[in-house]
Amino acid sequence: MEHGDRIAQLIVSKVDHASFIQVEALSETERSAGGYGSTGRK
């Protein structure tokens, strides 16, 4: 290793933190039982 050699890089970035709310049940959705990626189209 030589004087001035780069040994690491750093990215400073904002990190958002999510907050969660626990519920007993979820309401119905437009997709209903189809789930993720379900559009109702075939």
mmCIF file of the C-alpha atoms, coordinates in Angstrom:
data_MODEL
# 
_entry.id   MODEL 
# 
loop_
_atom_site.group_PDB 
_atom_site.id 
_atom_site.type_symbol 
_atom_site.label_atom_id 
_atom_site.label_alt_id 
_atom_site.label_comp_id 
_atom_site.label_asym_id 
_atom_site.label_entity_id 
_atom_site.label_seq_id 
_atom_site.pdbx_PDB_ins_code 
_atom_site.Cartn_x 
_atom_site.Cartn_y 
_atom_site.Cartn_z 
_atom_site.occupancy 
_atom_site.B_iso_or_equiv 
_atom_site.pdbx_formal_charge 
_atom_site.auth_seq_id 
_atom_site.auth_comp_id 
_atom_site.auth_asym_id 
_atom_site.auth_atom_id 
_atom_site.pdbx_PDB_model_num 
ATOM 1  C CA . MET A 1 1  ? 0.000   0.000   0.000   1.00 0.00 ? 1  MET A CA 1 
ATOM 2  C CA . GLU A 1 2  ? 1.284   3.473   -0.908  1.00 0.00 ? 2  GLU A CA 1 
ATOM 3  C CA . HIS A 1 3  ? 0.602   6.830   0.778   1.00 0.00 ? 3  HIS A CA 1 
ATOM 4  C CA . GLY A 1 4  ? -2.572  8.325   -0.755  1.00 0.00 ? 4  GLY A CA 1 
ATOM 5  C CA . ASP A 1 5  ? -3.979  4.989   -1.991  1.00 0.00 ? 5  ASP A CA 1 
ATOM 6  C CA . ARG A 1 6  ? -7.743  4.740   -1.771  1.00 0.00 ? 6  ARG A CA 1 
ATOM 7  C CA . ILE A 1 7  ? -8.912  1.909   0.438   1.00 0.00 ? 7  ILE A CA 1 
ATOM 8  C CA . ALA A 1 8  ? -12.664 2.604   0.689   1.00 0.00 ? 8  ALA A CA 1 
ATOM 9  C CA . GLN A 1 9  ? -15.520 4.688   -0.717  1.00 0.00 ? 9  GLN A CA 1 
ATOM 10 C CA . LEU A 1 10 ? -18.424 6.241   1.128   1.00 0.00 ? 10 LEU A CA 1 
ATOM 11 C CA . ILE A 1 11 ? -21.862 7.412   0.060   1.00 0.00 ? 11 ILE A CA 1 
ATOM 12 C CA . VAL A 1 12 ? -23.725 9.664   2.484   1.00 0.00 ? 12 VAL A CA 1 
ATOM 13 C CA . SER A 1 13 ? -27.451 9.371   1.923   1.00 0.00 ? 13 SER A CA 1 
ATOM 14 C CA . LYS A 1 14 ? -30.656 10.082  3.826   1.00 0.00 ? 14 LYS A CA 1 
ATOM 15 C CA . VAL A 1 15 ? -32.357 6.967   5.201   1.00 0.00 ? 15 VAL A CA 1 
ATOM 16 C CA . ASP A 1 16 ? -36.110 7.110   5.736   1.00 0.00 ? 16 ASP A CA 1 
ATOM 17 C CA . HIS A 1 17 ? -37.581 5.033   8.523   1.00 0.00 ? 17 HIS A CA 1 
ATOM 18 C CA . ALA A 1 18 ? -41.056 3.526   8.190   1.00 0.00 ? 18 ALA A CA 1 
ATOM 19 C CA . SER A 1 19 ? -43.488 3.212   11.037  1.00 0.00 ? 19 SER A CA 1 
ATOM 20 C CA . PHE A 1 20 ? -45.863 0.265   11.279  1.00 0.00 ? 20 PHE A CA 1 
ATOM 21 C CA . ILE A 1 21 ? -49.356 -0.041  12.709  1.00 0.00 ? 21 ILE A CA 1 
ATOM 22 C CA . GLN A 1 22 ? -50.562 -3.458  13.813  1.00 0.00 ? 22 GLN A CA 1 
ATOM 23 C CA . VAL A 1 23 ? -54.190 -4.228  12.888  1.00 0.00 ? 23 VAL A CA 1 
ATOM 24 C CA . GLU A 1 24 ? -56.488 -7.165  13.564  1.00 0.00 ? 24 GLU A CA 1 
ATOM 25 C CA . ALA A 1 25 ? -57.574 -7.600  9.915   1.00 0.00 ? 25 ALA A CA 1 
ATOM 26 C CA . LEU A 1 26 ? -57.017 -6.029  6.505   1.00 0.00 ? 26 LEU A CA 1 
ATOM 27 C CA . SER A 1 27 ? -59.823 -4.466  4.506   1.00 0.00 ? 27 SER A CA 1 
ATOM 28 C CA . GLU A 1 28 ? -60.911 -5.783  1.107   1.00 0.00 ? 28 GLU A CA 1 
ATOM 29 C CA . THR A 1 29 ? -58.960 -4.574  -1.915  1.00 0.00 ? 29 THR A CA 1 
ATOM 30 C CA . GLU A 1 30 ? -59.762 -4.126  -5.579  1.00 0.00 ? 30 GLU A CA 1 
ATOM 31 C CA . ARG A 1 31 ? -57.627 -7.196  -6.379  1.00 0.00 ? 31 ARG A CA 1 
ATOM 32 C CA . SER A 1 32 ? -59.389 -9.257  -3.716  1.00 0.00 ? 32 SER A CA 1 
ATOM 33 C CA . ALA A 1 33 ? -58.002 -12.806 -3.464  1.00 0.00 ? 33 ALA A CA 1 
ATOM 34 C CA . GLY A 1 34 ? -55.871 -12.406 -6.644  1.00 0.00 ? 34 GLY A CA 1 
ATOM 35 C CA . GLY A 1 35 ? -52.969 -11.002 -4.659  1.00 0.00 ? 35 GLY A CA 1 
ATOM 36 C CA . TYR A 1 36 ? -49.815 -9.274  -5.842  1.00 0.00 ? 36 TYR A CA 1 
ATOM 37 C CA . GLY A 1 37 ? -49.589 -8.873  -9.614  1.00 0.00 ? 37 GLY A CA 1 
ATOM 38 C CA . SER A 1 38 ? -53.230 -9.802  -10.147 1.00 0.00 ? 38 SER A CA 1 
ATOM 39 C CA . THR A 1 39 ? -55.004 -7.443  -12.528 1.00 0.00 ? 39 THR A CA 1 
ATOM 40 C CA . GLY A 1 40 ? -58.001 -9.629  -13.355 1.00 0.00 ? 40 GLY A CA 1 
ATOM 41 C CA . ARG A 1 41 ? -56.920 -9.710  -17.008 1.00 0.00 ? 41 ARG A CA 1 
ATOM 42 C CA . LYS A 1 42 ? -56.073 -12.920 -18.809 1.00 0.00 ? 42 LYS A CA 1 
# 
